[in-house]
Structures are given as structure tokens and as C-alpha cells.
Amino acid sequence: MGELRSLAVGGVLLTVWALEAGWARDALSRRLGAEGWVKIYQGAWAVPGARVDLRMRLFARQAAVPRLVVSHRSAAALWRIEVLRDEVVEFTDPAAVARHRGVRVHRLAVPSQDIQVRQGLRVTGVPRTLADLLRGGPRDEALIAVDSALTRRTVRGIRRGPLAQLGAIEDALDAPLLGASRARRWLALADPLCGSPAETVARLRMRDAGLYPESQVTLVTPNGRICRPDFLFRAAGLVVEIEGYAYHGSRDAHRRDIDRFNEVALCPEVRAILRFTAEDVSHHPDRMIARIRNALAHLGS
């Protein structure tokens, strides 16, 4: 029968592999428990001591059903594209002949050119992943992902460059799939200059309220330093700054942020600055919009 570890692939053991190798079910259950194998889901185990993360859960499912293609939010997480729900186990199954408990499965065609290998998994490429999110919605979550992919970001502590261009996403939306027309309208709202998920949501909330500031405008302080505030209502001289979802992380980072805030205030185009946290944006958008409107009225815009 051999040792169980020799049957594992990528740190994952499927019960069916052990049974096929000659293990009796009762003996297998006892050995799994005695050695401390970690249950991923019914019929799939991680080697003792392993941390069962999203990649391992995806790997186990794909090992059991090879035709599954990692897609949507799961694909975005593997590409280090920011989404609101990055622990969702999500696949596309062109056949979709069976249900997969605990997994979200989409029944869609996936041409071979839309599939790449990422971390040992068959996954939709970046343009197709973004197109799927735009077609499926919701709008804000899809645009968080699009803005993230269009720009340089630090995701889970790793700095990466832009992953896609608008043209490639537009091409991926050419496939005649349900929701493509709405997806194109949403894609027109993307901002390649956006710096964080919180900025994306803030911009959409302002737009929904009929407010259209400029994003990431280049301003120059009297001493020649370049500043790029998140949003500028130029006619009123109002800057709106949005704090990201992650805390600054260190005193030095916090100090740099304060220095930046003070530099922006020195720019001749700026008359007032409003700052909002990610919590303000996500949980109190009406309050944020009201404060912006009040400031614009006070500044005479």
C-alpha cells in the first residue's frame, strides 16, 4: 500500500487515491487520524501540519475534477488582484454535470486561450477573469478588481505591476455571454489611476451622487514637490483623500502620510481637504457624500 505521503500530490491526498492504492477504508481513516492529516473537505486531506489556504482548497477540488477551471474571485486572488471576498472557492465548469458542495461553480465555456497555469492550477487568465467578474457583478466588486489589475499595487505584502490593459479586457468581453452589454458599461467606469479598493468605492459613491472629481491629479507645491491627491474638485479647490483598507503599518509610514497631507495642503489649487477612512466609505457613504456636498457649498462650488 505504501506510505500515505507518497500518494499525496502538492501536499494533497484524495481518499480515492488511497483506496485505489489498496488501502482499506477503515485502516485509512485510522492512519489519517493517527498521523494528523488535515481535512480539506470530505474525501480530501492535507499533509500533517499544513495550513489549508485558498490555493490548497482549489488544488484539492481541481485534482478531484480536472476539468474545473479556477475563475472569478478565486482566479483574482491567485493573480493578486484585489477583491472584497478573496477566500471564495470558485470555478468554471464547462460541463457542470454535478454539484460541488461548498464550491461556487459557473457553467460557462472556457476556450483554451483563456486558460493559464498559475501556482500549479488551471486558471482563467487576467482579462478573462476580469470579464467574468464584470459580467457577473456586483458592480462595485467587479470594478475594485478591474482598477486593481490596471495599476501597480501591493497585495498581501507583495508589490506587483499592472496586470492588464483596458483593451484586453474589452476584447475578453467580446464573447457572446450573458451580461456582456452591462459589463461594457461598467468597464467604462474603471480608473487606471486608482490607488486602492477604498478609492474605487469612494469614486463610485460620488459618481452615483452626481459628483465627478478628478482622480490622482498632479499638483506642485511652492517648493516644487509633486503631489497626487486621490480626488480634486478643481473649481472649489476641494481635495478628498481616502485611507486604504490596510493600516499604515509603521510609524514611518504614518509619518510619511502626514507629511504628504501637509504638502497637499500647500498646493495653490487646494483650499480645503477632507479625509475619509475605508470604514466611512463602506459603511457610512451617505455621511461622506453629505460632508463633501457641504464643503463644496461652503467653498462656493
C-alpha contacts under 8 A as a table, 3 or more apart, distances in Angstrom:
res1	aa1	res2	aa2	distance
1	M	21	A	5.76
1	M	22	G	5.40
1	M	23	W	6.13
2	G	6	S	7.04
2	G	7	L	7.97
2	G	21	A	8.00
3	E	6	S	5.57
3	E	7	L	7.18
4	L	7	L	5.30
4	L	8	A	6.74
4	L	13	L	7.78
4	L	18	A	7.26
5	R	8	A	5.23
5	R	13	L	7.86
5	R	47	V	7.12
7	L	13	L	6.56
7	L	17	W	7.08
7	L	18	A	6.98
8	A	11	G	5.70
8	A	12	V	5.07
8	A	13	L	4.43
8	A	14	L	7.58
8	A	47	V	7.69
9	V	12	V	5.24
9	V	13	L	6.50
10	G	59	F	7.92
11	G	46	A	5.68
11	G	47	V	5.45
11	G	50	A	7.77
11	G	56	M	7.94
12	V	44	A	6.94
12	V	45	W	5.66
12	V	46	A	4.71
12	V	47	V	6.37
12	V	56	M	7.45
12	V	59	F	7.77
12	V	60	A	6.29
13	L	17	W	7.10
13	L	18	A	7.70
13	L	44	A	5.80
13	L	45	W	5.08
13	L	46	A	6.26
13	L	47	V	7.43
13	L	60	A	7.90
14	L	17	W	5.38
14	L	18	A	6.88
14	L	43	G	5.69
14	L	44	A	4.48
14	L	45	W	6.24
14	L	60	A	7.53
14	L	64	A	7.42
15	T	18	A	5.28
15	T	19	L	6.30
15	T	43	G	4.94
15	T	44	A	6.05
15	T	45	W	7.67
16	V	19	L	5.06
16	V	20	E	6.05
16	V	43	G	7.26
17	W	20	E	5.12
17	W	21	A	6.23
18	A	21	A	4.97
18	A	22	G	6.57
18	A	23	W	5.60
18	A	28	L	7.58
19	L	22	G	5.26
19	L	23	W	4.84
19	L	24	A	6.37
19	L	25	R	6.87
20	E	23	W	7.24
23	W	27	A	6.76
23	W	28	L	5.99
24	A	27	A	5.32
24	A	28	L	5.98
25	R	28	L	5.05
25	R	29	S	6.21
26	D	29	S	5.19
26	D	30	R	6.37
27	A	30	R	5.20
27	A	31	R	6.20
28	L	31	R	5.15
28	L	32	L	6.06
29	S	32	L	5.22
29	S	33	G	6.28
30	R	33	G	5.27
30	R	34	A	6.04
31	R	34	A	5.00
31	R	35	E	5.98
32	L	35	E	5.43
32	L	36	G	6.10
32	L	37	W	5.25
33	G	36	G	5.21
33	G	37	W	6.34
35	E	48	P	6.72
36	G	47	V	7.92
36	G	48	P	5.11
36	G	49	G	7.48
37	W	45	W	6.16
37	W	46	A	5.84
37	W	47	V	5.26
37	W	48	P	4.39
37	W	49	G	7.46
38	V	45	W	5.42
38	V	46	A	4.91
38	V	47	V	6.41
38	V	48	P	6.01
38	V	49	G	7.41
38	V	50	A	7.15
38	V	52	V	7.79
39	K	42	Q	7.24
39	K	44	A	6.27
39	K	45	W	4.57
39	K	46	A	6.27
40	I	44	A	5.44
40	I	45	W	5.21
40	I	46	A	6.41
40	I	52	V	6.76
40	I	57	R	6.44
40	I	60	A	7.73
41	Y	44	A	5.36
41	Y	45	W	7.15
44	A	60	A	6.43
46	A	50	A	6.15
46	A	52	V	7.06
46	A	56	M	7.95
47	V	50	A	5.71
52	V	55	R	7.98
52	V	56	M	5.82
52	V	57	R	6.74
53	D	56	M	5.43
53	D	57	R	6.40
54	L	57	R	5.17
54	L	58	L	6.15
54	L	74	S	7.90
54	L	87	E	6.04
54	L	88	V	7.86
54	L	89	V	7.17
55	R	58	L	5.10
55	R	59	F	6.00
55	R	78	L	7.64
55	R	119	Q	7.95
56	M	59	F	4.92
56	M	60	A	6.11
57	R	60	A	5.26
57	R	61	R	6.40
57	R	89	V	7.39
58	L	61	R	5.27
58	L	62	Q	6.15
58	L	70	V	7.30
58	L	89	V	6.54
58	L	121	L	7.91
59	F	62	Q	5.17
59	F	63	A	5.93
59	F	120	G	7.92
59	F	121	L	6.54
60	A	63	A	5.11
60	A	64	A	6.35
61	R	64	A	5.22
61	R	65	V	6.21
61	R	68	L	7.92
62	Q	65	V	4.94
62	Q	66	P	4.89
62	Q	67	R	7.23
62	Q	68	L	5.71
62	Q	69	V	7.48
62	Q	121	L	7.67
63	A	66	P	5.51
65	V	68	L	5.92
66	P	69	V	7.91
67	R	93	D	6.61
67	R	94	P	7.87
68	L	91	F	6.03
68	L	92	T	5.90
68	L	93	D	5.00
68	L	94	P	7.86
68	L	122	R	7.92
69	V	91	F	5.35
69	V	92	T	5.16
69	V	93	D	6.42
69	V	115	I	7.72
69	V	122	R	5.53
69	V	123	V	5.32
69	V	124	T	6.76
70	V	74	S	6.26
70	V	75	A	5.51
70	V	90	E	6.24
70	V	91	F	4.45
70	V	92	T	6.36
70	V	121	L	7.34
70	V	122	R	6.21
70	V	123	V	4.44
70	V	124	T	6.31
71	S	74	S	5.66
71	S	75	A	4.49
71	S	76	A	7.41
71	S	90	E	5.93
71	S	91	F	4.92
71	S	92	T	5.89
71	S	123	V	6.02
71	S	124	T	5.46
71	S	129	T	6.09
71	S	132	D	7.88
72	H	75	A	5.38
72	H	76	A	6.24
72	H	90	E	6.42
72	H	91	F	7.19
72	H	129	T	5.39
72	H	130	L	7.36
72	H	132	D	6.00
72	H	133	L	5.70
73	R	76	A	4.94
73	R	77	A	6.18
73	R	83	V	6.76
73	R	85	R	6.99
73	R	86	D	6.03
73	R	87	E	7.90
73	R	88	V	6.42
73	R	89	V	7.78
73	R	90	E	6.56
73	R	129	T	7.98
73	R	133	L	7.50
74	S	77	A	5.14
74	S	78	L	6.42
74	S	86	D	6.48
74	S	87	E	6.99
74	S	88	V	6.01
74	S	89	V	5.83
74	S	90	E	5.41
74	S	91	F	7.50
75	A	78	L	5.14
75	A	79	W	6.30
75	A	90	E	7.87
75	A	123	V	6.04
75	A	124	T	6.41
75	A	125	G	7.95
75	A	129	T	6.48
76	A	79	W	5.12
76	A	80	R	6.13
76	A	81	I	4.86
76	A	82	E	6.95
76	A	83	V	7.16
76	A	86	D	7.69
76	A	126	V	7.48
76	A	129	T	6.62
76	A	130	L	7.82
76	A	145	A	7.46
77	A	80	R	4.97
77	A	81	I	5.64
77	A	82	E	6.80
77	A	83	V	7.36
77	A	86	D	5.60
77	A	87	E	7.81
78	L	81	I	7.52
78	L	118	R	7.13
78	L	119	Q	7.68
79	W	118	R	7.83
79	W	126	V	7.23
80	R	155	V	6.02
80	R	156	R	7.91
81	I	145	A	5.86
81	I	148	S	5.79
81	I	149	A	5.73
81	I	155	V	7.46
82	E	86	D	7.51
82	E	144	I	6.73
82	E	145	A	5.39
82	E	148	S	5.87
82	E	149	A	7.87
82	E	155	V	7.11
82	E	197	P	7.25
83	V	86	D	5.75
83	V	141	E	6.30
83	V	142	A	7.71
83	V	144	I	6.24
83	V	145	A	5.45
83	V	197	P	7.94
84	L	141	E	6.34
84	L	144	I	7.92
85	R	88	V	6.17
88	V	103	V	7.92
88	V	104	R	7.85
89	V	102	G	7.76
89	V	103	V	5.43
89	V	104	R	6.32
90	E	103	V	5.99
90	E	104	R	4.79
90	E	105	V	5.88
90	E	106	H	7.92
91	F	103	V	7.61
91	F	104	R	6.38
91	F	105	V	4.88
91	F	106	H	6.30
92	T	105	V	5.39
92	T	106	H	4.56
92	T	107	R	5.83
92	T	108	L	6.25
92	T	110	V	7.78
93	D	96	A	5.06
93	D	105	V	6.41
93	D	106	H	6.03
93	D	107	R	5.20
93	D	108	L	6.48
93	D	109	A	7.76
94	P	106	H	7.89
94	P	107	R	5.23
94	P	108	L	5.06
94	P	109	A	5.04
94	P	110	V	6.72
95	A	107	R	6.68
96	A	99	R	7.32
96	A	105	V	7.56
96	A	106	H	7.60
96	A	107	R	5.65
100	H	103	V	5.56
100	H	104	R	7.55
100	H	105	V	7.42
110	V	114	D	6.31
110	V	115	I	7.35
111	P	114	D	5.49
111	P	115	I	7.17
112	S	115	I	5.37
113	Q	116	Q	7.79
114	D	124	T	5.58
114	D	125	G	5.57
114	D	128	R	6.21
115	I	122	R	6.39
115	I	123	V	5.51
115	I	124	T	4.57
115	I	125	G	5.62
116	Q	122	R	5.79
116	Q	123	V	5.41
116	Q	124	T	6.02
116	Q	125	G	5.67
117	V	120	G	5.96
117	V	121	L	5.32
117	V	122	R	4.73
117	V	123	V	5.91
118	R	121	L	5.22
118	R	122	R	6.52
118	R	123	V	6.40
124	T	128	R	5.99
124	T	129	T	5.65
125	G	128	R	5.47
125	G	129	T	5.95
126	V	129	T	5.01
126	V	130	L	6.19
126	V	149	A	7.98
126	V	163	L	6.99
126	V	164	A	6.74
127	P	130	L	5.25
127	P	131	A	6.10
127	P	164	A	6.58
127	P	168	A	5.95
127	P	169	I	4.82
127	P	172	A	5.94
128	R	131	A	4.94
128	R	132	D	6.07
128	R	169	I	7.15
128	R	172	A	5.59
128	R	173	L	7.90
129	T	132	D	5.19
129	T	133	L	6.38
130	L	133	L	5.09
130	L	134	L	6.14
130	L	142	A	7.23
130	L	145	A	6.91
130	L	146	V	6.19
130	L	169	I	6.82
131	A	134	L	5.07
131	A	135	R	6.09
131	A	169	I	6.21
131	A	170	E	7.93
131	A	172	A	5.98
131	A	173	L	5.67
131	A	183	A	7.50
132	D	135	R	5.14
132	D	136	G	6.05
133	L	136	G	5.12
133	L	137	G	5.66
133	L	138	P	7.92
133	L	141	E	7.98
133	L	142	A	5.18
133	L	145	A	8.00
134	L	137	G	5.32
134	L	138	P	7.62
134	L	139	R	6.91
134	L	142	A	5.19
134	L	143	L	7.42
134	L	180	A	7.85
134	L	183	A	4.89
134	L	184	R	7.94
134	L	186	W	7.14
134	L	187	L	7.40
135	R	178	L	6.99
135	R	179	G	4.68
135	R	180	A	5.55
135	R	182	R	7.10
135	R	183	A	5.06
136	G	179	G	6.88
137	G	140	D	7.65
137	G	141	E	6.85
137	G	142	A	5.76
138	P	141	E	5.66
138	P	142	A	6.18
139	R	142	A	5.19
139	R	143	L	6.15
139	R	186	W	6.78
140	D	143	L	5.22
140	D	144	I	6.14
140	D	200	T	7.73
140	D	201	V	6.41
140	D	204	L	7.41
141	E	144	I	5.11
141	E	145	A	6.51
142	A	145	A	5.26
142	A	146	V	6.32
143	L	146	V	4.80
143	L	147	D	5.88
143	L	186	W	7.46
143	L	187	L	7.31
143	L	189	L	7.73
143	L	190	A	6.23
143	L	200	T	7.11
144	I	147	D	5.36
144	I	148	S	6.07
144	I	196	S	7.99
144	I	197	P	5.31
144	I	200	T	5.84
144	I	201	V	7.32
145	A	148	S	5.05
145	A	149	A	6.17
146	V	149	A	5.20
146	V	150	L	6.24
146	V	187	L	7.90
146	V	190	A	6.72
147	D	150	L	5.20
147	D	151	T	6.51
147	D	190	A	5.98
147	D	191	D	5.90
147	D	192	P	5.93
147	D	193	L	7.88
147	D	194	C	6.20
147	D	196	S	7.99
147	D	197	P	7.82
147	D	200	T	7.17
148	S	151	T	5.58
148	S	152	R	7.48
148	S	153	R	6.81
148	S	162	P	7.90
148	S	194	C	7.74
148	S	195	G	7.72
148	S	196	S	7.06
148	S	197	P	7.28
149	A	152	R	7.72
149	A	162	P	5.67
149	A	163	L	5.03
149	A	164	A	5.77
150	L	162	P	5.04
150	L	163	L	6.07
150	L	164	A	5.42
150	L	165	Q	6.02
150	L	166	L	7.51
150	L	192	P	5.35
151	T	161	G	6.59
151	T	162	P	4.52
151	T	163	L	7.40
151	T	192	P	5.99
151	T	193	L	6.81
151	T	194	C	7.20
151	T	195	G	7.33
152	R	159	R	7.42
152	R	160	R	5.82
152	R	161	G	4.36
152	R	162	P	4.97
152	R	195	G	7.99
153	R	159	R	5.82
153	R	160	R	5.71
153	R	161	G	6.62
153	R	162	P	7.65
153	R	195	G	7.46
153	R	196	S	7.83
154	T	157	G	5.82
154	T	158	I	5.18
154	T	159	R	4.15
154	T	160	R	6.23
155	V	158	I	5.31
155	V	159	R	6.44
155	V	160	R	7.68
162	P	165	Q	7.92
164	A	168	A	6.74
164	A	169	I	7.37
165	Q	168	A	5.52
165	Q	169	I	6.68
166	L	169	I	5.19
166	L	170	E	6.18
167	G	170	E	5.03
167	G	171	D	6.20
168	A	171	D	5.05
168	A	172	A	6.27
169	I	172	A	5.01
169	I	173	L	6.40
170	E	173	L	5.14
170	E	174	D	6.76
170	E	184	R	7.30
170	E	187	L	8.00
171	D	174	D	5.30
172	A	175	A	6.49
173	L	176	P	7.78
173	L	180	A	5.95
173	L	183	A	7.60
173	L	184	R	7.28
174	D	180	A	7.52
175	A	180	A	7.76
176	P	180	A	7.03
177	L	180	A	5.93
179	G	182	R	5.52
179	G	183	A	6.07
180	A	183	A	4.87
180	A	184	R	6.25
181	S	184	R	5.35
181	S	185	R	6.73
182	R	185	R	5.17
182	R	186	W	6.36
183	A	186	W	5.05
183	A	187	L	6.06
184	R	187	L	4.96
184	R	188	A	6.43
185	R	188	A	5.35
185	R	189	L	7.24
186	W	189	L	5.39
186	W	190	A	7.28
187	L	190	A	5.38
191	D	194	C	5.52
191	D	200	T	7.97
193	L	215	S	6.85
193	L	216	Q	6.32
194	C	199	E	6.44
194	C	200	T	6.55
194	C	215	S	7.20
194	C	216	Q	7.30
194	C	230	D	7.81
195	G	199	E	6.48
195	G	200	T	7.95
195	G	230	D	7.82
196	S	199	E	5.20
196	S	200	T	6.52
196	S	244	G	6.10
197	P	200	T	5.06
197	P	201	V	6.40
197	P	244	G	7.19
197	P	245	Y	7.49
198	A	201	V	5.23
198	A	202	A	6.09
198	A	242	I	6.74
198	A	243	E	7.15
198	A	244	G	5.62
198	A	245	Y	6.46
198	A	278	A	5.42
198	A	281	V	6.77
198	A	282	S	7.76
199	E	202	A	5.00
199	E	203	R	6.01
199	E	230	D	7.39
199	E	242	I	6.03
199	E	244	G	7.48
200	T	203	R	5.24
200	T	204	L	6.31
201	V	204	L	5.14
201	V	205	R	6.11
201	V	281	V	6.85
201	V	282	S	7.43
202	A	205	R	5.07
202	A	206	M	6.16
202	A	242	I	7.66
202	A	281	V	5.76
202	A	285	P	7.88
203	R	206	M	5.18
203	R	207	R	6.08
204	L	207	R	4.95
204	L	208	D	6.03
205	R	208	D	5.14
205	R	209	A	6.34
205	R	285	P	6.88
205	R	289	I	7.76
206	M	209	A	5.04
206	M	210	G	6.35
206	M	211	L	4.92
206	M	212	Y	6.72
206	M	289	I	6.71
207	R	210	G	5.02
207	R	211	L	5.06
207	R	212	Y	5.79
208	D	211	L	7.38
209	A	289	I	7.40
212	Y	233	F	7.68
213	P	231	F	5.73
213	P	232	L	5.31
213	P	233	F	4.84
213	P	234	R	7.53
214	E	217	V	6.44
214	E	231	F	5.47
214	E	232	L	5.18
214	E	233	F	6.49
214	E	234	R	7.61
215	S	229	P	7.53
215	S	230	D	5.64
215	S	231	F	4.66
215	S	232	L	6.57
216	Q	228	R	4.93
216	Q	229	P	5.37
216	Q	230	D	4.91
216	Q	231	F	6.03
216	Q	232	L	7.76
217	V	227	C	7.97
217	V	228	R	5.27
217	V	229	P	6.37
217	V	230	D	7.54
217	V	231	F	7.25
217	V	232	L	6.97
218	T	226	I	6.65
218	T	227	C	5.88
218	T	228	R	4.89
218	T	229	P	7.67
219	L	226	I	5.71
219	L	227	C	5.06
219	L	228	R	6.08
219	L	229	P	7.98
219	L	264	V	7.83
219	L	267	C	6.62
219	L	269	E	7.78
220	V	223	N	7.89
220	V	224	G	5.63
220	V	225	R	5.51
220	V	226	I	4.59
220	V	227	C	6.02
220	V	267	C	6.11
221	T	224	G	5.15
221	T	225	R	5.19
221	T	226	I	6.46
221	T	227	C	7.33
221	T	263	E	6.61
221	T	264	V	7.17
221	T	266	L	5.85
221	T	267	C	4.60
221	T	268	P	7.22
222	P	225	R	7.47
222	P	266	L	7.11
222	P	267	C	6.72
222	P	268	P	7.75
225	R	263	E	7.80
227	C	260	R	7.47
227	C	263	E	7.24
227	C	264	V	6.11
228	R	264	V	7.90
229	P	232	L	6.92
229	P	239	V	6.72
229	P	240	V	7.31
229	P	241	E	6.44
229	P	264	V	7.01
230	D	239	V	7.49
230	D	240	V	6.31
230	D	241	E	5.26
230	D	242	I	6.77
231	F	239	V	5.64
231	F	240	V	5.05
231	F	241	E	6.50
232	L	237	G	7.00
232	L	238	L	5.77
232	L	239	V	4.56
232	L	240	V	6.35
233	F	236	A	5.70
233	F	237	G	5.80
233	F	238	L	5.07
233	F	239	V	6.36
234	R	237	G	4.90
234	R	238	L	6.64
234	R	269	E	7.16
235	A	238	L	7.96
235	A	301	S	6.34
236	A	271	R	7.46
236	A	296	L	6.24
236	A	299	L	5.69
236	A	300	G	6.52
236	A	301	S	5.03
237	G	269	E	5.55
237	G	270	V	4.54
237	G	271	R	4.85
237	G	272	A	6.47
237	G	299	L	7.78
238	L	270	V	6.03
238	L	271	R	5.98
238	L	272	A	5.01
238	L	273	I	5.76
238	L	274	L	7.59
238	L	295	A	7.67
238	L	296	L	7.18
238	L	299	L	7.98
239	V	270	V	6.66
239	V	271	R	7.99
239	V	272	A	6.29
239	V	273	I	4.65
239	V	274	L	6.24
240	V	273	I	5.84
240	V	274	L	4.87
240	V	275	R	5.85
240	V	276	F	7.69
241	E	273	I	7.35
241	E	274	L	6.18
241	E	275	R	4.69
241	E	276	F	6.32
242	I	275	R	5.87
242	I	276	F	5.03
242	I	277	T	5.81
242	I	278	A	6.85
243	E	275	R	7.43
243	E	276	F	6.19
243	E	277	T	4.72
243	E	278	A	5.76
244	G	247	Y	7.20
244	G	277	T	7.01
244	G	278	A	5.80
245	Y	277	T	7.83
245	Y	278	A	5.39
245	Y	279	E	7.91
246	A	249	G	7.74
248	H	251	R	7.78
248	H	253	A	5.65
248	H	254	H	5.57
249	G	253	A	6.63
249	G	254	H	7.58
250	S	253	A	5.23
250	S	254	H	6.27
251	R	254	H	5.02
251	R	255	R	6.03
252	D	255	R	5.01
252	D	256	R	6.18
253	A	256	R	5.11
253	A	257	D	6.23
254	H	257	D	5.05
254	H	258	I	6.35
255	R	258	I	5.11
255	R	259	D	6.20
256	R	259	D	5.00
256	R	260	R	6.11
257	D	260	R	5.05
257	D	261	F	6.21
258	I	261	F	5.00
258	I	262	N	6.26
259	D	262	N	5.16
259	D	263	E	6.17
260	R	263	E	5.04
260	R	264	V	6.19
261	F	264	V	5.27
261	F	265	A	6.42
262	N	265	A	5.12
262	N	266	L	6.68
263	E	266	L	5.26
263	E	267	C	6.98
264	V	267	C	5.49
264	V	270	V	7.32
265	A	270	V	6.12
265	A	271	R	7.48
265	A	272	A	7.35
265	A	273	I	7.18
266	L	270	V	7.19
267	C	270	V	5.53
268	P	271	R	7.69
270	V	273	I	7.49
274	L	292	I	7.63
276	F	280	D	5.89
276	F	281	V	6.96
276	F	288	M	7.38
277	T	280	D	5.09
277	T	281	V	6.47
278	A	281	V	5.04
278	A	282	S	6.08
279	E	282	S	5.13
279	E	283	H	5.57
279	E	284	H	7.14
280	D	283	H	5.54
280	D	284	H	4.77
280	D	285	P	6.17
280	D	287	R	7.76
280	D	288	M	6.63
281	V	284	H	5.87
281	V	285	P	5.02
281	V	288	M	6.90
282	S	285	P	6.29
284	H	287	R	5.40
284	H	288	M	6.46
285	P	288	M	4.95
285	P	289	I	6.14
286	D	289	I	5.13
286	D	290	A	6.09
287	R	290	A	5.10
287	R	291	R	6.28
288	M	291	R	5.27
288	M	292	I	6.32
289	I	292	I	5.10
289	I	293	R	6.14
290	A	293	R	5.11
290	A	294	N	6.11
291	R	294	N	5.06
291	R	295	A	6.13
292	I	295	A	5.12
292	I	296	L	6.16
293	R	296	L	5.11
293	R	297	A	6.15
294	N	297	A	5.10
294	N	298	H	6.11
295	A	298	H	5.03
295	A	299	L	6.09
296	L	299	L	5.10
296	L	300	G	6.18
296	L	301	S	5.25
297	A	300	G	5.11
297	A	301	S	5.80
298	H	301	S	7.75
